[in-house]
Amino acid sequence: MSKDQLGIGKIIRKYRREKGMSQEALARAADLSLPTIVKIESGKTPNPTINTIKRIAAVLGASVDELLK
């Protein structure tokens, strides 16, 4: 499956796991709540705000574009 077929939550999960981070660690580092990260990764929040995406991207060392592909 290419990144084009993945939702943003699955892409974030992939980057997070590659960094060896837990959801809790990502939430803390991005100054977001754990439920926010869980909902994004599970697809329950398929369209997070751009501010949220920017925070996550910064922590994961990815660009916003990479997470939105």
Secondary structure as GFF3:
##gff-version 3
##sequence-region A 1 69
A	DSSP	three_ten_helix	3	5	.	.	.	ID=ss1
A	DSSP	alpha_helix	8	18	.	.	.	ID=ss2
A	DSSP	alpha_helix	23	29	.	.	.	ID=ss3
A	DSSP	alpha_helix	34	42	.	.	.	ID=ss4
A	DSSP	alpha_helix	50	60	.	.	.	ID=ss5
A	DSSP	alpha_helix	64	68	.	.	.	ID=ss6
###
